[in-house]
Amino acid sequence: MAVVAPTVGRAIDLAPRPFPERVPHEGRSVVLEPLSADHSAELWAAADAAETSWTYLRYGPFSSRETMTETIAELASRDDQPFWAMRPKASGRAEGWLSLCDVYREDAAIEIGSIWYSPELQRTRPATEAVFLMMRHVFDDLGYRRVVWRCLAQNAASCRAAERYGFVPEGTWRDAVIIKGRQRDVAWFSMLADEWPDNRALLSQWLDEENFDSAGVARTSLSTLRRRFGSGSAEDKDQTHNGPRQPERRGVADIRAAEPGDLDCLLPLVAAFFREEGIETSAEAQHRNLLAMMKAEGSCILLVQAGDQAVGFASATLTRGIEFGLAAEIEDLYVVPEARGQGLARRLMSALIDWCESEDAQEIIVVMTPKGMEAIDLPGFYRRFGFQDSDRKLMYRSKP
């Protein structure tokens, strides 16, 4: 009788990895300093009018500088979780913090977590470089083989950030924690040692001085670099060659940019969406407008395909104004009824937001029709992606 040997995994160096020391780390745009109560004055100033920045953390917002200082002192004193204050070189002030936690030295696994970005630090080069410095330290200096990114699943911005850095989605723990009186799901992402070299090269290229203009704005987005590199997002990366390893995907719909050759499968989706929304637009106008959007700069149309069948689409356009500068409007988002309940709308929304941010849109607007809101809780859906209610009233005038 044949004996089948059990699958046991790769042989790994068993030496425990070093525990990360509380030492400074310096990049081109940011310095990481071991967190202490001495940072409290600058961090208190950075937290001014930033109540929503604490939504997904266990602590904050703080009613006084004293209470914030107490929390900072407690975080800085943790023996098993070193924290660093993030000090962008441009401002010279501490504007956030991050930590290394869940350190499993024997398993060569560690987590980057408890990140707080002040509004001034969010979506900036120093914010990205701070995480990059931590990743480089644990992979290259300390020899860890697995780095984890964990966040509340409701925190769409953090989930997008994880994939932007190159972390791979691992799944969601449902109702895993209770934070600030609310039941929350926890989303898990990871990066492995053999996935790090490609991601290190991409992040280094994006952080290079030549990629930023005199105002500190990136000339090329990280998502664009990933497309050029051929790795795509973590969600779209395949397991071939030497790229990041991904969980096997069976029957998962793919999202891609629509092309003129997709008009025949897009038009029925658009017509069905307009019927559902109660919008009257001729087939000729739909064809003409779709084709114009595909050819125009500042427009994005995404198509969802399951096998050879188109099951959804979404679109957004850019506009420039005095108030916000470059802004984006998400115009359409539709999934056929039989493909709903699979998370495709969330994936489409995340992809659209990624495109808007890669184009440096400072504001993203969405308009909902009363009929569209009757069927599902559209406001609740958009709020999960960070959208806020507006007290402005929308009016329009059609050409006579």
N, C-alpha and C positions, 0 to 999 in steps of 0.2 A: 504494500500500500504506500502510495506516494505521501511524503510528508511535506506540507507547505510551511515554509518559514514565515513567522509573523513579521508584519511590517513594523519596523522599530524606529525609523527616522534616521537622519544623518548623525554621524559621530561629530561631536563638538568639543572644543577645548573646555575642560571642566573648571578651569581656574575662575573663582569669583571675580567679577568686574569691580573696579574701584568705586567707592562711594564718591559722588561728585562733591568737590570741595567748594566752599564759599569764597571764590576768588573772582576778581573782575574779568570781564570779557569785552574786548573792544573790536568794533567793526568800522566800516567806512562812515556810517551815518549815525551810529548809536553806540553807547557804552552801557554795559550791564554791570551794576554795582551791587554787592551783597546788601539786601534790604535791611534797613534799620529804622528806628524811630526818628533818626536824624533827617529822614526823607519826608517826614509827615507834613511839614509846612508846604513844600512844593507839591506834594501829592494832593493835599487838601485844596490848594489853589486849582490844580488840574481837574479836580472833581466838581468844581463849581458848576451848577446847573446841568449836571450830568446824571440825573436820577435814572434814566433808562439804561445807562451803561452797566448797572448792577442787576438788571432783571434776572439774569441766569446764574448769578453767583449766590452762595449761601449767606454772604455778608453784604452790607451796604443797601441803600445809600445811608450816609451817616448824618446825624442831626447836628453834630458839632465836630470841631477839629479834635477835641479831646477823645471822643469816642472812636474816631478814625485812627488816632495815634495809638490807642489801646489795641485795636485790631492789628495794626501794622506791627506793633511790638510783639504781639502773640504769634503772628505769622513768622516774623524774623527769628523767633526763639525755638521753632520746631526743629528737633534734632534729626528727624527722618525726612524732612522736606525743605531743602534749601530754596530760598526766594531771592530774586534779583530785582532791583529797581531799574527801569528802562529810562535812560537819559539821552534823548536825541541831541546830536551835536549842534544842530541848527539853533535850537532854543536854549540849550544848556541847562534845562530844567528836567527833573524827574517827572514823567508823565504817565507812568503805568508800572505794572510788575508782572512777573511770571515765575514759575517754579518748576522744579523737577520732583516728581512724587512717585508713589508706588514703585519704589526701587527694589527690584528683585536681583540682587547681585549674582546669586547662584544660577539664575535662569537667564542672565544677561538681558533683562527686560527692564524698561523704565518708561515713565510717562512725562510728557510736557503738559502741565496743567495749571489750574488756578490763575488764568491769565486775565488781567484787567487792563484794557486800553482806555485811556481818557479820550474824549471826543477829538482832541488835537492830534492824538496818536493814531487813531483808527484809519485804516486804508492808506498808510504812508509807508515810505521806504524804510524808516527806522523800525516800524512795527514788524515788517516782514523780515528784516535783517536780524532782529532780536531772536525770533524763532529759529532762523537759520543758524545763528551762533550756538544756540543750545543743541540743535541737531548735530552740527559739526563736532561739538565737544563730546557728546555722548557716543557718537559713532566712531569718529576718528581718534579722539584722545583717550577715551575710556574703553572702547572696544565692545560696547553693547551691541546686541544683534537684533533687538526689537525695540522700537519706540512707539508708544501709544499716544493717540489723541482721542480724548473722551470728552463729550459735551452733551448737553441736553438736546434731545432730538428736536425740540421746539425751537432751538437756537439755529435757525437756518443759516445765518451769517457765519457761525462757527463751523457748521458742516461744510459750507462752501469753501471756507478757508482751509480746512483739512485737505480737501481734494486739490485745492490750488497749490498747496505745498507738495503734493504728491502722495499723501496718505491714502491707503486703500480702505474702502468701507468694509466692515466686518459684520454688521448687523445691529439690531436695536434690542435693548432690554426694555421690555414694556413695564410701565408703572414701577420703575426700579427705585426711584427716590421721591422723597417729599421735600420740597424746597419752598420756603416762605408760604407754607400752607397749601401748596398745590402739588398734585400728583404729576410727576414728570417721567418721560421716557429718557433713556440714555443711549446715545449713538456712539458706536465704537469704530475707530479707524486705527490703522497701524502702518508702519513702514519697516521693512526688514533690511538687514545689512547689505544684502546683494541688490536691493533696490535703491540704496542710497547713492551710489556713484552717479547714476543718470540724473537723479533729482538734485544732487549737489552741483553738477555741471550746469543744469538749467537755472537754478537759483543764483549761482555765481554769475552767470551771464546776465540775468535780469538786474542784479545788484551792481553790475559794473558801472563805473562813472560815466562811460560813454553812452549809457542807456538813459541818462537823465539830462534834461535841459537846465538852464540857469535857474529856473523856478523850482527845480526839484521834481518835475513831473516826468514820469517814465515815457520815453519815446515809443517803446514797444511793450505791450502788456505781457505778463507771465503766461497767460492763456494762449496768446499768439505764439510765443516762443515754444510752448508745448506742441502746438499744432505743427510748427515748422520742424521740430525735433522728431515728430512722428509718434509722440506718446499720448497725445490727447489728454482728456481728463482721466482721473483714476477710474471713473465709471466706464469709460469707453476703451481703456487700454486692454489689449489682448495679451495672451500668455506667451506669444511667440518670441523668438530670438532672446536677447538679453535684457529685455525691458522688465518693468515691475510685474511680479506674479500676481494674478488675480484669481478670485474664486471662480469656479466654472460657471458659465452662464448658459442656461438652456431656456429657450423660449422668451428671452428678455428682449423687449422692443428697443430699437436703436433710435437715437435722436441725431439728426444732422441738418446742415443748412440746405434749404431747398434750392433747386436749380431750375432754369427754364424748362428743362426736359421733364420736370415733375408736375407741370401744369395739369395734365390730364388726371392725376390722382389727387391733386390739391383742390381743384375746382369743386368736386362733389363734397369735400369736407367743408369748404367755405360756404357753399350753399346750405348745407345742413346746419351749420353754426348760425347763419343769418336767420334761417327759419326758426330755430330754437329761441333766438334772441328777439324775434319779431322785427328784424331789420329788412327793409325792402330795397334791394339793389339788383339791377339787371345782371344777367349772366355775362353780357358783353362788358359791362363796367367791371365786374369781378375779374374777368380775364385780363382786361387792359391794365387795371390797377395792380394786380399781382405781378404781371410781367414788368411793369415799371418799377415796382419795389425791388424785385430781384436784381435789376440792373443798376439801381441807384445806390450811391454811397450813403451811409447813415441809415440803412434799413436792414432789418434782419427777419427772415422767415425761416422757422424751424419746422421740420417734418418728422413725425414719429412713424416708424415702420416696424411692423411685427412680421418677420418673414418677407414676403413680397406684397404685403397689404399695408396701405397707409391708414393709420388709425387715429391720427391727431395732428394738429399744427398749432403754431403760435407765431405772433409777429410783434415787432417793436420798431419804432422810428425815433430818430434824434431830431432835436430842434434846439436853436440857440436863442436866448433872450437876455435881457438886461438883468433880471432878478437873480436867476440861478446860473447864468452862463449856459453851458451845454446840459440839456435835460433830455430825458427819454420818456416816451409814452408806450406802455404795453397796450396794444390795441385789441388783439384777439388771442384767445386761448381756448382750444376745443379738443376734446377726446370723444370718439364715438361711444355711444352708450354701452355697447357690448365689451369695450375695453376699459371701462371705468372701474375704480376700486383696486387698481394695481399700482397706484402711485405715479402714473404717467403725468398727470397734471402737475404734481410737485416737481418732477424731473424737468418738465418743460419750463416751469417757472424759474427754477434754479438756473437752467441754461440761459434763459433770457436775461436774468439779473447778471449772470457772469458776462454776457455780451455787453450789456449796458455799462458795467463797471470797467470792462476792458477798453471801452471807447471813452472812458473818463467822464461819463455822465454824472453830474453832481446831484441830480434829483431824478427819481423815477416816478412817473404818474400812471395811475390806472383809472379808467372810467368804467363804471358798472351801470348797466341798464336795469330798470325796475323789474322787467320780465326775467332777466338773468338772475336777479337776486331772489326771485320767488322760488326757484327750484332748489337751490342749495345756499348754504351760508357763505356767500362770496366774501363779504367783509371779514369774516373769521378766517377764511382761507388766506386772504392777503395779509392780515395782521400777523399770521404765523411767519411771514417772510419779512416782518419789520415795517410794514406799511402802517401809516397812521391816518385817522380820520381827518378830513379837511372841512373847514367851515365855509369854503368857497362854493359858489353856485356856478354850475356849468351852463352856459348859453351858447347857441350856435346860430349861424345864418347861412342858408343855402343860396347858391347862385340862382337867380331867377331864370 
